[in-house]
Amino acid sequence: MNLEDLINQAQQVCEKRGARLTKTRGEVLKLLAKHDGAVGAYDLLAELQKLDPAAKPATIYRSLDFLSKQGFVHKIESINAFVMCHHISDCKHPVQLLICDNCGHVEEIQSENLDLALRAMADASGFAIDHQIVEAHGKCQKCQ
């Protein structure tokens, strides 16, 4: 998907939800989409400042927070970085990420079996899952 199609799809999703994809949020989404793997907020800020020299850390964090809440990006807590969601129109899906500790490549997978098992264990404990991101670290096929 090219960047303009990505922004158009994100815009349509936001309109359906009554959310606003501002110019800055759109630029951050485009910058993130250009990366193959995960990228840190300050790296994105440096790229954004080439387009908008007035951008501050709060600018990037507010944009990433919005994009994350919309399901367009996922935060990888273990490495404090962000990655594009490959299911931009389906923000309710469970997230499972395979993270290569060698090259930084991140692959998003979906396993209904893993989701069902986790939810069953949570239900048995009386716990209600609102949001799920499972992170698995290792080496990708290229780095093995």
Secondary structure, DSSP 8 states (H G I E B T S, - for coil): --HHHHHHHHHHHHHHHT----HHHHHHHHHHHT-SS-B-HHHHHHHHHHH-TT--HHHHHHHHHHHHHTTSEEEEGGGTEEEE-S-TT-TTS-EEEEEETTT--EEEE--HHHHHHHHHHHHHTT---S--EEEEEE--TTT-
